[in-house]
Amino acid sequence: MVVFVCAVRGLGAGFGGLGSDALSSFFAATRNPFISLIVGLLGTTVMQSSAVTTSIIVGMVAAPDNPLPISNAIPMILGANIGAAVTHTLVALAHIGRPDEFRRALATATCHDFSKLLAVAALLPLEMLFSPLQKGSAILSHGLGTGAAALFSPVSARATTVTDRIDGSLSALFPDALVPSALLLALSVATVVATLLLLVRVLRRLAGGRTQVYLSQALDSNPYAGMGVGAALTVMAQSSRVTLAVLVPLAGSGIVTLAQAFPVTLGAALGGTVTTLLASLGFPAETAALGMQIATVHVLFNTASVMLIYPIAPLRRLPLSAAMWLGEVGSRSKRLAILYVLGLFYGVPALVVVMSRVF
């Protein structure tokens, strides 16, 4: 965990050292909320992990010099949540050779897609107009950042020391000021990815075969218990992929219905916010509040997604109906299923970028 926090701290230092010209160009681009949304989406589809993307965003926001503005980062967090769905959909593609299994698995995987798209469609315009996520996260994180910095001050001090030593060594080797910052940034990204993968592997072994048992017990109970178990399993494994890797095959085999699986996917998204909160620790006091605020945005968005969609029956039926329709279409045409993945996660982002430049 200390290595993970050091890596996120290095992200902030490396990002801050790239120079004002490069940062100004990036900030200008992400000032457009739709471009910022696409950056978060594409970052997650490339990394195949929303935990990595959100950790990078935290490092950028909490950078000691030239931090990424919170208003620019919030749509990136929303985009990362949409991009996380591509991994779930790829799990379903493993069933593509069996039409009935594929129909059920694809519907279960993509109900997460449609619920996130619905939440973003509702919350992004509200955020652009009234900034509820930015204001709410500022209120909730006020004092939490300072408290976290005090509580984890040994980790913060260690992270700062390690980062400064690596940065100093790179600066001694390369006279060009941009090269050490770029190398520190690349090294930090690689370390974040490696530590999260290692953490997932270790925690998956600890959870062992209990994952399926816990899911079965939750699905026999009420949907809110299913959310709780989905969140708990994701926190234990530090990855919603582990939870969905068990849930989607269960749905494909017909053991789990779509209605039973849906709350578990929502809970898994809630559990995934813990990694972002962990990434916000270890920053010095002057930037700890910013890191905690953007991590709180992630929590608020996923919480609002659940509260907005699940308790209201007509809204709850929307992602379920869309997922069932896509499952039927995909089981009849494998080509359309693959086009859906390419279109949603790559085609639509490209179209948004082109339209934003034209208009």
C-alpha positions in Angstrom: 0.0 0.0 0.0 2.9 2.4 0.8 4.3 1.7 -2.7 0.9 2.5 -4.2 0.6 5.8 -2.3 4.2 6.7 -3.3 3.4 6.0 -7.0 0.3 8.3 -6.9 2.4 11.0 -5.2 4.9 10.6 -8.0 2.1 11.1 -10.5 1.4 14.5 -9.0 5.1 15.5 -9.0 5.7 14.3 -12.5 2.6 15.9 -13.8 3.4 19.2 -12.1 6.9 19.2 -13.6 5.9 19.0 -17.2 5.9 22.7 -17.6 3.2 25.4 -17.7 2.9 25.3 -21.5 2.1 21.6 -21.8 -0.3 21.9 -18.8 -2.0 25.0 -20.1 -2.8 23.2 -23.3 -4.2 20.2 -21.5 -6.2 22.3 -19.1 -7.6 24.3 -22.0 -8.7 21.1 -23.7 -10.3 19.6 -20.6 -12.1 22.8 -19.8 -14.7 21.5 -22.3 -16.6 19.0 -20.1 -17.3 16.7 -23.0 -13.6 16.5 -24.0 -12.8 15.9 -20.3 -15.5 13.1 -20.2 -13.9 11.5 -23.2 -10.4 11.7 -21.7 -11.6 9.8 -18.6 -13.5 7.2 -20.8 -10.6 6.5 -23.2 -8.1 6.4 -20.3 -10.1 3.6 -18.7 -10.6 1.7 -21.9 -6.9 1.8 -22.6 -5.8 0.9 -19.0 -8.7 -1.6 -18.6 -9.1 -0.3 -15.1 -11.0 2.6 -13.7 -9.0 2.3 -10.5 -5.8 3.2 -12.4 -7.5 6.1 -14.3 -9.1 7.6 -11.1 -5.8 7.2 -9.2 -4.0 9.2 -12.0 -6.7 11.9 -11.9 -6.3 12.2 -8.1 -2.5 12.6 -8.6 -3.1 15.3 -11.2 -5.6 17.2 -9.0 -3.3 17.0 -5.9 -0.2 17.9 -7.8 1.9 20.3 -5.7 2.5 22.6 -8.7 0.0 23.5 -11.4 -2.8 21.1 -10.2 -5.6 20.1 -12.5 -8.7 22.2 -11.6 -11.4 20.2 -9.9 -14.0 21.5 -12.4 -12.0 19.9 -15.3 -11.4 16.7 -13.4 -15.0 15.9 -12.5 -16.2 15.0 -16.0 -13.0 12.8 -16.3 -14.2 10.9 -13.2 -17.6 10.4 -14.9 -16.0 9.3 -18.1 -13.9 6.8 -16.1 -17.0 5.2 -14.7 -18.4 4.7 -18.2 -15.1 3.3 -19.5 -15.1 0.7 -16.6 -18.0 -1.0 -18.3 -15.9 -2.2 -21.3 -14.1 -4.7 -19.0 -17.4 -6.2 -17.9 -18.6 -6.4 -21.6 -15.3 -8.2 -22.6 -16.0 -10.8 -19.9 -19.4 -11.4 -21.5 -17.7 -11.9 -24.9 -16.1 -15.1 -23.6 -19.6 -16.7 -24.0 -20.0 -15.6 -27.6 -19.9 -19.1 -28.9 -23.1 -20.1 -27.1 -26.0 -17.9 -28.1 -28.3 -18.4 -25.0 -25.4 -18.0 -22.6 -24.1 -15.0 -24.5 -27.6 -13.3 -24.4 -27.8 -13.6 -20.6 -24.1 -12.7 -20.0 -24.2 -9.7 -22.3 -27.4 -8.4 -20.8 -25.9 -8.7 -17.3 -22.6 -7.0 -18.3 -24.2 -4.1 -20.1 -26.9 -3.2 -17.6 -23.9 -1.6 -15.8 -23.2 0.3 -19.1 -26.7 1.7 -19.5 -27.0 2.6 -15.8 -23.8 4.7 -16.0 -24.8 6.3 -19.2 -28.2 7.2 -17.7 -26.5 8.6 -14.6 -24.0 10.7 -16.6 -26.8 11.9 -18.9 -28.6 13.2 -15.8 -25.8 14.4 -13.7 -23.3 16.0 -16.2 -25.8 18.7 -17.3 -26.6 19.4 -13.7 -22.9 19.7 -12.9 -22.4 22.1 -15.8 -25.2 24.3 -14.6 -25.1 24.1 -10.8 -22.0 22.2 -9.8 -23.6 19.9 -7.2 -20.8 17.4 -7.2 -18.1 20.0 -6.9 -19.9 21.9 -4.1 -21.0 18.7 -2.3 -17.5 17.2 -2.4 -16.0 20.5 -1.1 -18.4 20.4 1.9 -17.8 16.7 2.6 -14.1 16.7 2.1 -13.6 19.9 4.2 -11.4 18.8 7.1 -11.2 15.2 5.8 -8.2 16.1 3.7 -6.4 17.6 6.6 -7.5 14.8 8.9 -6.3 12.2 6.4 -3.0 14.0 6.0 -2.5 14.0 9.8 -3.5 10.4 10.2 -1.3 9.2 7.3 1.5 11.7 7.9 4.2 8.9 8.2 3.0 7.5 4.8 2.9 11.1 3.4 6.4 11.8 4.6 7.7 8.5 3.2 6.0 9.1 -0.1 7.5 12.7 -0.3 11.0 11.4 0.5 10.9 8.6 -2.0 9.5 10.8 -4.7 12.0 13.6 -4.1 14.9 11.1 -4.2 13.8 9.5 -7.5 13.1 13.0 -9.0 16.6 14.2 -7.8 18.3 11.1 -9.3 16.6 11.6 -12.6 17.4 15.3 -12.7 21.1 14.5 -12.1 21.1 12.1 -15.0 19.2 14.2 -17.5 19.9 18.0 -17.7 16.7 18.7 -19.6 14.0 19.7 -17.0 11.2 18.0 -18.9 12.8 14.5 -19.2 13.0 13.8 -15.5 9.3 14.8 -15.1 8.2 12.7 -18.0 10.2 9.7 -16.8 8.9 10.1 -13.2 5.3 10.3 -14.6 5.9 7.1 -16.7 7.5 5.3 -13.8 4.6 6.3 -11.5 1.9 5.1 -13.9 3.7 1.8 -14.4 4.0 1.4 -10.6 0.3 2.2 -10.0 -0.7 -0.4 -12.5 1.7 -3.0 -11.1 0.7 -2.4 -7.5 -3.0 -2.6 -8.2 -2.6 -5.8 -10.3 -0.6 -7.3 -7.5 -3.1 -6.2 -4.9 -5.9 -7.7 -6.9 -4.1 -11.0 -7.3 -3.3 -11.2 -3.5 -6.8 -10.3 -2.4 -8.4 -12.6 -5.0 -6.5 -15.5 -3.5 -7.6 -14.4 0.0 -11.2 -14.3 -1.1 -10.8 -17.6 -2.9 -13.9 -19.6 -3.6 -15.9 -17.6 -1.1 -16.8 -15.0 -3.8 -19.4 -17.2 -5.4 -20.8 -18.3 -2.0 -21.2 -14.7 -0.9 -22.9 -13.8 -4.2 -25.3 -16.7 -3.9 -26.2 -15.7 -0.4 -26.7 -12.1 -1.4 -28.9 -13.0 -4.4 -31.1 -15.1 -2.2 -31.7 -12.0 0.0 -33.0 -8.5 -0.8 -31.5 -6.4 -3.6 -29.9 -4.0 -1.1 -28.0 -6.9 0.5 -26.8 -7.7 -3.0 -25.5 -4.2 -3.3 -23.7 -4.5 0.0 -22.1 -7.8 -1.0 -21.1 -6.4 -4.4 -19.5 -3.5 -2.7 -17.8 -5.6 -0.1 -16.4 -8.1 -2.6 -15.0 -5.2 -4.7 -13.4 -3.6 -1.7 -11.8 -6.9 -0.7 -10.5 -7.5 -4.2 -9.8 -3.8 -5.0 -11.4 -4.4 -8.4 -14.9 -4.7 -9.7 -13.6 -7.0 -12.4 -13.2 -9.8 -9.8 -16.9 -9.4 -8.8 -18.1 -9.2 -12.4 -15.8 -12.1 -13.5 -17.9 -14.3 -11.2 -21.3 -12.7 -11.7 -21.4 -12.6 -15.5 -20.7 -16.4 -15.9 -23.3 -17.2 -13.3 -25.8 -15.1 -15.3 -24.7 -16.7 -18.5 -25.3 -20.2 -17.1 -28.8 -19.1 -16.0 -28.1 -19.4 -12.2 -28.5 -15.7 -11.7 -31.2 -13.5 -13.3 -30.6 -10.0 -14.7 -32.8 -8.5 -12.0 -30.8 -10.2 -9.3 -27.4 -9.3 -10.8 -28.2 -5.6 -11.4 -27.9 -4.5 -7.7 -24.7 -6.4 -7.4 -23.2 -4.4 -10.3 -24.3 -1.2 -8.6 -22.7 -2.2 -5.4 -19.5 -3.2 -7.2 -19.3 0.3 -8.6 -19.7 1.7 -5.1 -16.9 -0.5 -3.8 -14.6 0.6 -6.5 -14.5 4.1 -5.1 -12.4 2.9 -2.1 -9.3 2.7 -4.4 -9.7 6.4 -5.3 -10.0 7.3 -1.6 -6.8 5.3 -0.9 -5.1 7.2 -3.7 -5.9 10.5 -2.1 -3.9 9.6 1.0 -0.2 10.4 1.4 -0.3 13.9 -0.1 1.1 16.8 1.9 -1.3 18.9 3.9 -1.5 21.7 1.4 -2.8 19.4 -1.4 -4.5 16.7 0.7 -7.8 18.5 0.7 -7.8 18.6 -3.1 -7.0 14.9 -3.4 -9.7 14.1 -1.0 -12.2 16.3 -2.8 -11.9 14.6 -6.2 -12.0 11.2 -4.5 -15.2 12.3 -2.8 -16.6 13.3 -6.1 -16.2 9.7 -7.2 -18.1 8.5 -4.2 -20.8 11.0 -4.6 -21.3 10.2 -8.3 -21.7 6.5 -7.7 -23.9 7.0 -4.7 -26.1 9.4 -6.6 -26.3 6.9 -9.5 -27.7 4.3 -7.2 -30.1 6.7 -5.5 -31.3 8.2 -8.8 -31.9 4.9 -10.7 -32.6 1.9 -8.4 -35.3 3.1 -6.0 -37.5 4.5 -8.8 -39.1 1.6 -10.7 -39.5 3.3 -14.1 -35.9 4.4 -14.1 -34.7 1.1 -12.9 -36.4 -0.6 -15.8 -34.6 1.6 -18.4 -31.1 0.0 -18.1 -32.6 -3.5 -17.6 -34.8 -3.2 -20.7 -31.9 -1.8 -22.8 -29.6 -4.5 -21.6 -32.1 -7.3 -22.4 -32.7 -5.8 -25.9 -28.9 -5.7 -26.5 -28.5 -9.2 -25.2 -31.2 -10.4 -27.7 -29.6 -8.5 -30.6 -26.1 -9.6 -29.7 -27.0 -13.2 -29.5 -28.4 -13.1 -33.0 -25.5 -11.2 -34.5 -22.0 -11.5 -33.0 -20.9 -8.7 -35.4 -23.4 -6.3 -33.9 -22.2 -7.1 -30.4 -18.6 -6.4 -31.3 -19.7 -3.2 -33.1 -21.5 -2.1 -29.9 -18.3 -2.3 -27.9 -16.2 -0.5 -30.5 -18.9 2.1 -31.2 -19.7 3.0 -27.5 -16.1 3.0 -26.2 -14.3 4.3 -29.3 -16.6 5.5 -32.0 -18.8 7.8 -29.9 -15.8 9.4 -28.2 -14.2 10.1 -31.6 -17.5 11.6 -32.8 -17.7 13.9 -29.7 -14.2 15.1 -30.2 -14.8 15.9 -33.9 -18.1 17.7 -33.1 -16.5 19.7 -30.3 -13.9 21.0 -32.7 -16.4 21.8 -35.5 -18.8 23.6 -33.2 
